[in-house]
Amino acid sequence: MNQDQPNSLAPGYFDDVYRANTDPWQFASSPYEREKYVATLGALSRPNYARAFEIGSSIGVMTAQLATRCGYLLSVDVSEAALAQARQRCAALPQVELKKMQVPNEFPAGEFDLILVSEVGYYLSPADLARAADQMLAALPTGGQLLLVHWTPVVPDYPQTGDEVHDFFLAKAQPGGALRHLAGQRHDKYRLDLLEKN
């Protein structure tokens, strides 16, 4: 764990990033990202989910693709600049609701049968990740699924690594735990884990 960055990254960090570059992580143009989106959707074990929650919409590239599998998809982000792009990209998708929200300080009401945490867990401090995990587990009904997708190389600015995020949730999938591990994939620079609530 990176002791130099014990706090979660603040919304202002992302506002600055999007001010400097409208697609800072090349979500819309990178072959790496395209392959990862295919793998992410391919990792889902069900063809459709009635109510899904995506933490971290960014500019909505993954949101638009995930929406094709969802009756309703709530996607949130801390950056209004990112959400403005996501709203344009998802304008023709009535099942998508986009909101500015900072998890775990804010969390939506209701249950979701899928929660996607893709490339956002490592922005949270260990304490905030633990709070968010409790909220997610409370929002998942029995059989509800949690899909984690994260870049694994170390990024000095980030409070945690992708591996630390996944290992934290996998610890809850031990015998007798709140979750069970359905599937996992490790790629060159990222990993996916699909879990289901017991």
C-alpha positions as CSV (number, residue, x, y, z in Angstrom):
1,M,0.0,0.0,0.0
2,N,1.3,3.5,-0.9
3,Q,1.7,5.3,2.4
4,D,2.5,8.6,0.7
5,Q,-1.1,8.9,-0.6
6,P,-3.4,7.7,2.3
7,N,-6.4,9.8,1.2
8,S,-8.8,9.1,-1.7
9,L,-8.2,11.3,-4.7
10,A,-10.4,14.4,-4.6
11,P,-12.9,15.4,-7.3
12,G,-10.7,18.3,-8.2
13,Y,-7.9,15.9,-9.3
14,F,-10.3,14.6,-12.0
15,D,-11.6,18.1,-12.9
16,D,-8.0,19.1,-13.6
17,V,-7.3,15.9,-15.7
18,Y,-10.4,16.5,-17.9
19,R,-9.6,20.2,-18.3
20,A,-6.2,19.2,-19.7
21,N,-7.5,16.4,-22.0
22,T,-11.1,15.5,-22.9
23,D,-10.2,11.8,-23.1
24,P,-7.2,11.5,-20.8
25,W,-7.1,7.7,-20.7
26,Q,-8.0,7.3,-24.4
27,F,-11.2,5.4,-23.6
28,A,-12.6,6.2,-27.0
29,S,-9.6,5.5,-29.1
30,S,-7.2,3.0,-27.5
31,P,-7.1,-0.6,-28.9
32,Y,-6.1,-1.7,-25.3
33,E,-9.3,-0.1,-24.0
34,R,-11.4,-1.6,-26.8
35,E,-10.1,-5.1,-26.0
36,K,-10.7,-4.5,-22.3
37,Y,-14.3,-3.5,-22.9
38,V,-14.9,-6.7,-24.9
39,A,-13.3,-8.8,-22.1
40,T,-15.4,-6.9,-19.5
41,L,-18.7,-7.6,-21.2
42,G,-17.6,-11.1,-21.9
43,A,-16.9,-11.7,-18.2
44,L,-20.6,-11.1,-17.3
45,S,-22.3,-14.4,-16.7
46,R,-25.9,-13.3,-17.6
47,P,-27.2,-11.8,-20.8
48,N,-29.2,-9.1,-19.1
49,Y,-29.4,-7.3,-15.7
50,A,-32.5,-5.5,-14.6
51,R,-30.8,-2.8,-12.5
52,A,-27.1,-2.1,-12.8
53,F,-24.8,0.5,-11.1
54,E,-21.5,1.7,-12.7
55,I,-19.2,3.5,-10.4
56,G,-17.1,5.8,-12.5
57,S,-18.7,6.5,-15.9
58,S,-15.9,8.8,-17.1
59,I,-16.9,9.9,-20.6
60,G,-19.4,7.1,-21.0
61,V,-17.7,4.7,-23.5
62,M,-18.1,1.6,-21.3
63,T,-21.5,2.9,-20.0
64,A,-22.9,2.9,-23.6
65,Q,-21.8,-0.6,-24.2
66,L,-22.9,-1.9,-20.8
67,A,-26.3,-0.3,-21.3
68,T,-27.2,-2.8,-24.0
69,R,-27.2,-5.5,-21.3
70,C,-29.3,-3.5,-18.8
71,G,-32.9,-2.7,-18.2
72,Y,-31.7,0.3,-16.1
73,L,-28.2,1.6,-15.6
74,L,-27.2,4.2,-13.1
75,S,-23.7,5.5,-13.9
76,V,-22.0,8.0,-11.7
77,D,-18.8,10.1,-11.7
78,V,-17.2,12.9,-9.7
79,S,-16.3,15.0,-12.7
80,E,-19.0,17.2,-14.4
81,A,-16.7,17.5,-17.4
82,A,-16.7,13.8,-17.9
83,L,-20.4,13.5,-17.3
84,A,-21.1,16.1,-20.0
85,Q,-19.4,13.8,-22.5
86,A,-21.1,10.7,-21.1
87,R,-24.5,12.4,-21.5
88,Q,-23.9,13.1,-25.1
89,R,-22.6,9.6,-25.8
90,C,-25.6,8.0,-24.1
91,A,-28.3,10.4,-25.2
92,A,-30.1,7.8,-27.3
93,L,-30.1,5.3,-24.4
94,P,-33.2,5.9,-22.3
95,Q,-32.2,3.2,-19.8
96,V,-29.1,5.1,-18.7
97,E,-29.2,7.6,-15.9
98,L,-26.0,9.7,-15.3
99,K,-25.4,11.5,-12.0
100,K,-22.6,13.3,-10.3
101,M,-21.9,11.3,-7.2
102,Q,-18.8,10.6,-5.0
103,V,-18.8,7.1,-3.6
104,P,-18.6,6.4,-0.6
105,N,-19.6,9.8,0.6
106,E,-22.8,9.4,-1.5
107,F,-24.5,6.2,-2.5
108,P,-27.7,5.5,-4.4
109,A,-30.8,4.0,-2.7
110,G,-32.2,0.7,-3.9
111,E,-30.9,-2.7,-5.0
112,F,-28.8,-3.5,-8.0
113,D,-28.3,-6.9,-9.5
114,L,-25.0,-5.8,-11.0
115,I,-22.4,-3.3,-9.8
116,L,-19.4,-2.5,-12.0
117,V,-16.3,-1.1,-10.4
118,S,-14.0,-0.5,-13.4
119,E,-10.8,1.5,-13.1
120,V,-11.9,3.4,-10.0
121,G,-11.2,1.3,-6.9
122,Y,-7.6,2.4,-6.6
123,Y,-8.6,6.0,-6.4
124,L,-10.0,5.3,-2.9
125,S,-8.1,5.0,0.3
126,P,-8.3,1.7,2.0
127,A,-10.8,3.1,4.6
128,D,-13.0,4.6,1.8
129,L,-12.8,1.4,-0.2
130,A,-14.0,-0.6,2.9
131,R,-16.9,1.9,3.4
132,A,-17.8,1.6,-0.3
133,A,-17.6,-2.2,-0.1
134,D,-20.1,-2.2,2.8
135,Q,-22.5,0.0,0.7
136,M,-22.1,-2.2,-2.3
137,L,-22.8,-5.4,-0.4
138,A,-25.9,-3.8,1.2
139,A,-27.2,-2.8,-2.3
140,L,-26.7,-6.3,-3.8
141,P,-29.5,-8.8,-3.3
142,T,-28.6,-12.5,-2.9
143,G,-27.3,-13.5,-6.3
144,G,-26.4,-9.9,-7.2
145,Q,-23.0,-9.6,-9.0
146,L,-20.0,-7.4,-8.6
147,L,-17.6,-7.1,-11.5
148,L,-14.1,-5.6,-10.8
149,V,-11.8,-4.5,-13.6
150,H,-8.5,-2.7,-12.8
151,W,-5.2,-1.7,-14.2
152,T,-2.5,-3.5,-12.2
153,P,0.8,-1.6,-12.6
154,V,1.6,0.8,-9.8
155,V,0.6,4.5,-10.4
156,P,2.4,6.8,-7.8
157,D,-0.6,9.2,-7.5
158,Y,-3.1,6.5,-6.6
159,P,-3.7,5.4,-3.0
160,Q,-3.8,1.7,-3.9
161,T,-3.0,-0.7,-6.7
162,G,-5.6,-2.6,-8.8
163,D,-4.3,-5.8,-7.2
164,E,-4.9,-4.5,-3.7
165,V,-8.5,-3.6,-4.6
166,H,-9.2,-7.0,-6.0
167,D,-7.5,-8.8,-3.1
168,F,-9.6,-6.8,-0.7
169,F,-12.8,-8.0,-2.3
170,L,-11.5,-11.6,-2.8
171,A,-10.9,-11.8,1.0
172,K,-14.7,-11.5,1.3
173,A,-15.1,-14.5,-0.9
174,Q,-13.5,-17.0,1.5
175,P,-15.6,-19.8,2.8
176,G,-18.4,-18.3,4.9
177,G,-17.9,-14.9,3.4
178,A,-20.4,-12.5,2.0
179,L,-19.3,-13.1,-1.6
180,R,-18.3,-16.0,-3.8
181,H,-15.8,-15.8,-6.6
182,L,-17.4,-16.8,-10.0
183,A,-14.5,-16.1,-12.4
184,G,-11.2,-14.3,-12.7
185,Q,-8.9,-13.3,-15.5
186,R,-5.5,-11.8,-15.4
187,H,-4.3,-10.0,-18.5
188,D,-1.0,-8.3,-19.2
189,K,-1.8,-5.0,-17.4
190,Y,-5.2,-5.5,-15.9
191,R,-7.4,-8.1,-14.1
192,L,-11.1,-8.9,-13.9
193,D,-12.9,-10.6,-11.1
194,L,-16.6,-11.5,-11.0
195,L,-18.2,-12.1,-7.6
196,E,-21.7,-12.9,-6.5
197,K,-23.4,-12.2,-3.2
198,N,-24.2,-15.2,-1.0
